[in-house]
Each structure stands twice: as structure tokens, then as C-alpha cells.
Amino acid sequence: MPSRKQRRRRDKTFRHEYGFVTYDEEGHEVEVDPAEIRPEKAKTERAKPKPTGRGGRPLREPPAPSWRRSLRRGGIWGGLMFVVLVFFLPGTGSPASRVLVGLLYAGAFVPLTYWIDRLAYRNYLRRTGKS
């Protein structure tokens, strides 16, 4: 048995009974063929379908990898890790070693973010067939 929502949706399709008509020279109504109202599109001008992801949505083009963006993102995440290691984990080693480890993490985030950007961009190019 259909739900109330399904019944309302079906009833909505039957609510509007109308036809396309024109009037001839004598004033009588003449029905118009639906093919005359909306001509079919030319089959030669079909657009190339967009590549889709898992959900059927079109793929979003990632930006090409750049070191400037990697420095910005890596600097933010590296700075955050530096602050966490130095100030929020005080019981792990001497202050100098925590600063050194924080700087190493901050420095490692920059090439890591560039590598991730490059991986995503190459994967997009492979899926779309672009070179």
C-alpha cells in the first residue's frame, strides 16, 4: 500500500489536465502535436559526458600542485603540531628536544602536503583522460 506521501505525489500528477490547443480561422480549437511544440535536439551536438565519481556526481577538478600552497598549508599544520608538542605535552623529554621534534614535524608537513596534492591531481587527470 502506498504511503500518504506517495499518494499525494501521484494525485498531484493527475491534478492538471490540460492540452495544447490553437485556434483555426473559424475559431475552433485544434490540438497541437507535442512534437511541434518542443522539437528534439540535434543528435550531432551531444555534449561529452562529464566524468563522475562514486556517487554519480561530477568530479571536482583539484588545483595543480604548487609549492606555495604546500608551504602555506604545511606551515599551518606544522605550526599547530609545534605548539601541541611544545606546550601541551610538557612531560615528554627536555624542552630543546620537544622544540626540535616540533620543527621536524613542521618541516615534514610541507613536502607531505605537496605530495598529497600531486597525488590527487594525477588521479583526477587519469580519471578524466587528460594528459
Backbone as CSV, one residue per row, in Angstrom:
resi,resn,N_x,N_y,N_z,CA_x,CA_y,CA_z,C_x,C_y,C_z
1,MET,0.846,-1.169,0.000,0.000,0.000,0.000,0.899,1.242,0.000
2,PRO,0.635,2.188,-0.889,1.482,3.384,-0.937,1.295,4.249,0.297
3,SER,2.362,4.928,0.655,2.286,5.812,1.814,1.502,7.082,1.450
4,ARG,1.219,7.869,2.463,0.470,9.097,2.244,1.240,10.037,1.315
5,LYS,2.532,10.099,1.505,3.352,10.963,0.655,3.309,10.501,-0.800
6,GLN,3.395,9.187,-1.012,3.338,8.659,-2.375,1.976,8.921,-3.019
7,ARG,0.904,8.783,-2.228,-0.435,9.050,-2.768,-0.593,10.518,-3.144
8,ARG,-0.107,11.422,-2.287,-0.196,12.840,-2.608,0.609,13.183,-3.852
9,ARG,1.775,12.593,-3.984,2.599,12.861,-5.155,1.931,12.360,-6.432
10,ARG,1.287,11.175,-6.350,0.597,10.630,-7.520,-0.629,11.466,-7.865
11,ASP,-1.378,11.883,-6.852,-2.552,12.722,-7.090,-2.164,14.048,-7.741
12,LYS,-0.994,14.540,-7.404,-0.539,15.801,-7.956,-0.350,15.707,-9.465
13,THR,0.051,14.549,-9.963,0.242,14.391,-11.409,-1.072,14.389,-12.167
14,PHE,-2.156,13.987,-11.517,-3.456,13.935,-12.180,-4.260,15.226,-12.004
15,ARG,-3.751,16.140,-11.211,-4.495,17.346,-10.889,-4.630,18.290,-12.089
16,HIS,-3.633,18.340,-12.934,-3.612,19.308,-14.023,-3.902,18.620,-15.347
17,GLU,-5.112,18.738,-15.812,-5.465,18.186,-17.109,-5.507,19.337,-18.099
18,TYR,-4.569,19.357,-18.974,-4.549,20.414,-19.961,-3.956,19.865,-21.248
19,GLY,-4.260,20.501,-22.305,-3.717,20.142,-23.608,-3.323,21.412,-24.327
20,PHE,-2.470,21.250,-25.287,-2.047,22.400,-26.059,-2.955,22.530,-27.274
21,VAL,-3.585,23.678,-27.384,-4.521,23.903,-28.484,-4.198,25.225,-29.157
22,THR,-4.600,25.300,-30.410,-4.563,26.564,-31.151,-5.933,26.764,-31.760
23,TYR,-6.149,27.920,-32.301,-7.437,28.212,-32.912,-7.239,28.369,-34.414
24,ASP,-8.157,27.764,-35.190,-8.083,27.905,-36.652,-8.803,29.173,-37.093
25,GLU,-8.945,29.349,-38.419,-9.542,30.578,-38.948,-10.995,30.769,-38.513
26,GLU,-11.699,29.655,-38.289,-13.115,29.746,-37.924,-13.315,29.876,-36.420
27,GLY,-12.228,29.795,-35.626,-12.357,29.950,-34.182,-12.488,28.650,-33.432
28,HIS,-12.320,27.501,-34.095,-12.411,26.208,-33.426,-11.060,25.829,-32.830
29,GLU,-11.129,25.138,-31.712,-9.892,24.682,-31.079,-9.344,23.481,-31.831
30,VAL,-8.037,23.500,-32.087,-7.353,22.393,-32.751,-6.183,22.000,-31.867
31,GLU,-6.091,20.706,-31.515,-4.992,20.241,-30.663,-3.684,20.267,-31.437
32,VAL,-2.621,20.630,-30.724,-1.300,20.717,-31.324,-0.510,19.466,-30.942
33,ASP,0.212,18.931,-31.896,1.047,17.768,-31.640,2.209,18.187,-30.730
34,PRO,2.489,17.425,-29.662,3.577,17.813,-28.755,4.936,17.905,-29.450
35,ALA,5.128,17.172,-30.525,6.406,17.235,-31.238,6.598,18.593,-31.907
36,GLU,5.515,19.253,-32.266,5.621,20.574,-32.873,5.987,21.640,-31.851
37,ILE,5.575,21.438,-30.619,5.837,22.419,-29.582,7.303,22.392,-29.170
38,ARG,7.838,21.221,-28.926,9.208,21.084,-28.457,9.972,20.177,-29.419
39,PRO,10.660,20.750,-30.383,11.406,19.911,-31.322,12.575,19.224,-30.609
40,GLU,12.923,18.043,-31.097,14.019,17.295,-30.486,15.344,17.967,-30.793
41,LYS,16.279,17.803,-29.880,17.596,18.387,-30.063,18.347,17.628,-31.150
42,ALA,19.225,18.323,-31.791,20.035,17.682,-32.825,20.949,16.658,-32.171
43,LYS,21.015,15.478,-32.763,21.797,14.409,-32.163,23.297,14.584,-32.400
44,THR,23.663,15.430,-33.332,25.084,15.621,-33.602,25.750,16.532,-32.581
45,GLU,24.991,17.332,-31.871,25.556,18.284,-30.928,25.515,17.775,-29.495
46,ARG,25.753,16.525,-29.305,25.733,15.981,-27.946,27.001,16.367,-27.212
47,ALA,26.816,16.743,-25.978,27.959,17.115,-25.158,28.623,15.853,-24.624
48,LYS,29.910,15.943,-24.439,30.659,14.833,-23.881,30.280,14.700,-22.402
49,PRO,29.945,13.498,-21.937,29.539,13.367,-20.539,30.706,13.676,-19.608
50,LYS,30.386,14.309,-18.497,31.411,14.644,-17.521,31.784,13.396,-16.739
51,PRO,33.055,13.260,-16.373,33.434,12.103,-15.561,32.804,12.215,-14.181
52,THR,32.383,11.092,-13.672,31.702,11.084,-12.384,32.471,10.258,-11.378
53,GLY,32.244,10.575,-10.125,32.859,9.834,-9.032,31.969,8.683,-8.604
54,ARG,32.155,8.234,-7.387,31.393,7.085,-6.891,29.911,7.380,-6.765
55,GLY,29.561,8.565,-6.319,28.164,8.898,-6.076,27.432,9.351,-7.320
56,GLY,28.089,9.366,-8.464,27.446,9.816,-9.678,27.549,11.317,-9.893
57,ARG,28.143,12.017,-8.941,28.331,13.460,-9.089,29.538,13.720,-9.977
58,PRO,29.544,14.849,-10.660,30.715,15.170,-11.475,31.940,15.389,-10.592
59,LEU,33.098,14.986,-11.105,34.331,15.160,-10.351,34.702,16.633,-10.271
60,ARG,35.175,17.045,-9.132,35.637,18.413,-8.955,37.115,18.453,-9.295
61,GLU,37.487,19.383,-10.155,38.886,19.444,-10.582,39.745,20.031,-9.469
62,PRO,40.719,19.239,-8.988,41.607,19.791,-7.963,42.618,20.724,-8.618
63,PRO,43.094,21.719,-7.897,44.091,22.612,-8.483,45.423,21.885,-8.664
64,ALA,46.200,22.346,-9.610,47.521,21.752,-9.836,48.371,21.967,-8.588
65,PRO,49.245,21.011,-8.256,50.043,21.163,-7.041,51.039,22.314,-7.168
66,SER,51.213,23.046,-6.079,52.189,24.129,-6.073,52.882,24.161,-4.717
67,TRP,54.134,24.565,-4.740,54.899,24.643,-3.501,54.406,25.779,-2.615
68,ARG,53.898,26.837,-3.212,53.404,27.967,-2.421,52.224,27.531,-1.541
69,ARG,51.282,26.799,-2.145,50.134,26.327,-1.373,50.580,25.295,-0.335
70,SER,51.564,24.471,-0.690,52.068,23.477,0.257,52.767,24.144,1.437
71,LEU,53.521,25.209,1.161,54.156,25.938,2.263,53.112,26.551,3.189
72,ARG,52.069,27.088,2.600,51.028,27.714,3.417,50.317,26.664,4.278
73,ARG,49.877,25.576,3.640,49.156,24.547,4.410,50.077,23.822,5.371
74,GLY,51.268,23.465,4.885,52.217,22.776,5.753,52.654,23.641,6.909
75,GLY,52.776,24.942,6.659,53.137,25.852,7.743,52.059,25.924,8.807
76,ILE,50.823,25.920,8.379,49.726,25.968,9.353,49.694,24.690,10.188
77,TRP,49.698,23.522,9.513,49.646,22.265,10.253,50.922,22.015,11.045
78,GLY,52.062,22.369,10.460,53.323,22.208,11.190,53.387,23.101,12.405
79,GLY,52.915,24.348,12.260,52.879,25.252,13.411,51.956,24.736,14.503
80,LEU,50.825,24.186,14.091,49.897,23.609,15.064,50.538,22.430,15.797
81,MET,51.230,21.561,15.064,51.907,20.429,15.705,53.032,20.903,16.615
82,PHE,53.743,21.946,16.189,54.806,22.510,17.020,54.243,23.000,18.351
83,VAL,53.125,23.735,18.293,52.503,24.248,19.518,52.043,23.100,20.406
84,VAL,51.443,22.082,19.810,50.966,20.938,20.604,52.136,20.223,21.273
85,LEU,53.210,19.973,20.519,54.341,19.250,21.099,55.064,20.055,22.173
86,VAL,55.210,21.344,21.961,55.990,22.146,22.904,55.181,22.514,24.146
87,PHE,53.918,22.914,23.961,53.166,23.452,25.092,52.194,22.472,25.747
88,PHE,51.643,21.535,24.982,50.625,20.660,25.546,51.144,19.286,25.944
89,LEU,52.356,18.959,25.577,52.962,17.698,26.003,54.274,17.988,26.729
90,PRO,54.190,18.631,27.889,55.422,19.069,28.546,56.232,17.943,29.190
91,GLY,55.655,16.804,29.480,56.360,15.757,30.206,57.187,14.838,29.323
92,THR,57.257,15.084,28.022,57.958,14.171,27.122,59.306,14.758,26.712
93,GLY,60.365,14.468,27.458,61.718,14.901,27.104,62.011,16.327,27.533
94,SER,63.195,16.764,27.152,63.628,18.114,27.508,62.977,19.132,26.579
95,PRO,62.956,20.403,26.985,62.363,21.431,26.122,63.066,21.545,24.769
96,ALA,64.369,21.384,24.738,65.101,21.501,23.473,64.732,20.367,22.524
97,SER,64.551,19.170,23.049,64.187,18.042,22.181,62.751,18.185,21.660
98,ARG,61.867,18.743,22.492,60.499,18.959,22.035,60.444,20.010,20.939
99,VAL,61.248,21.069,21.070,61.311,22.090,20.027,61.859,21.492,18.742
100,LEU,62.899,20.667,18.843,63.491,20.030,17.665,62.495,19.104,16.971
101,VAL,61.784,18.300,17.745,60.787,17.398,17.162,59.646,18.206,16.544
102,GLY,59.247,19.289,17.197,58.205,20.152,16.640,58.622,20.760,15.310
103,LEU,59.875,21.211,15.213,60.381,21.761,13.954,60.483,20.698,12.871
104,LEU,60.861,19.479,13.245,60.917,18.387,12.268,59.528,18.067,11.727
105,TYR,58.544,18.031,12.601,57.169,17.805,12.147,56.708,18.926,11.229
106,ALA,57.002,20.161,11.604,56.602,21.305,10.785,57.271,21.237,9.414
107,GLY,58.540,20.850,9.368,59.242,20.732,8.095,58.758,19.564,7.258
108,ALA,58.306,18.503,7.893,57.842,17.322,7.150,56.455,17.537,6.544
109,PHE,55.666,18.431,7.096,54.318,18.654,6.569,54.331,19.313,5.196
110,VAL,55.335,20.121,4.897,55.362,20.839,3.611,55.483,19.869,2.444
111,PRO,56.497,18.993,2.383,56.549,18.052,1.247,55.396,17.054,1.261
112,LEU,54.898,16.730,2.453,53.777,15.803,2.535,52.530,16.393,1.879
113,THR,52.240,17.655,2.136,51.065,18.261,1.523,51.250,18.420,0.012
114,TYR,52.482,18.692,-0.443,52.722,18.773,-1.890,52.494,17.408,-2.533
115,TRP,52.973,16.360,-1.885,52.814,15.003,-2.419,51.341,14.621,-2.488
116,ILE,50.568,14.979,-1.479,49.133,14.664,-1.467,48.415,15.425,-2.575
117,ASP,48.750,16.706,-2.759,48.145,17.494,-3.841,48.477,16.895,-5.203
118,ARG,49.738,16.499,-5.385,50.165,15.910,-6.655,49.444,14.585,-6.907
119,LEU,49.279,13.798,-5.867,48.588,12.518,-5.985,47.130,12.728,-6.390
120,ALA,46.466,13.684,-5.762,45.060,13.953,-6.089,44.930,14.479,-7.512
121,TYR,45.847,15.354,-7.933,45.769,15.937,-9.277,46.031,14.879,-10.345
122,ARG,47.018,14.029,-10.131,47.299,12.960,-11.102,46.147,11.963,-11.182
123,ASN,45.538,11.683,-10.059,44.389,10.774,-10.050,43.236,11.378,-10.844
124,TYR,43.024,12.688,-10.697,41.971,13.361,-11.468,42.282,13.304,-12.963
125,LEU,43.518,13.576,-13.337,43.886,13.528,-14.751,43.703,12.135,-15.324
126,ARG,44.022,11.123,-14.555,43.866,9.747,-15.034,42.389,9.401,-15.227
127,ARG,41.525,9.858,-14.316,40.100,9.562,-14.435,39.451,10.281,-15.598
128,THR,39.880,11.504,-15.865,39.265,12.268,-16.943,39.876,11.971,-18.302
129,GLY,41.040,11.334,-18.330,41.686,11.015,-19.596,42.528,12.148,-20.152
130,LYS,42.740,13.189,-19.378,43.592,14.295,-19.814,45.041,13.930,-19.541
131,SER,45.934,14.545,-20.276,47.362,14.285,-20.044,48.069,15.531,-19.589
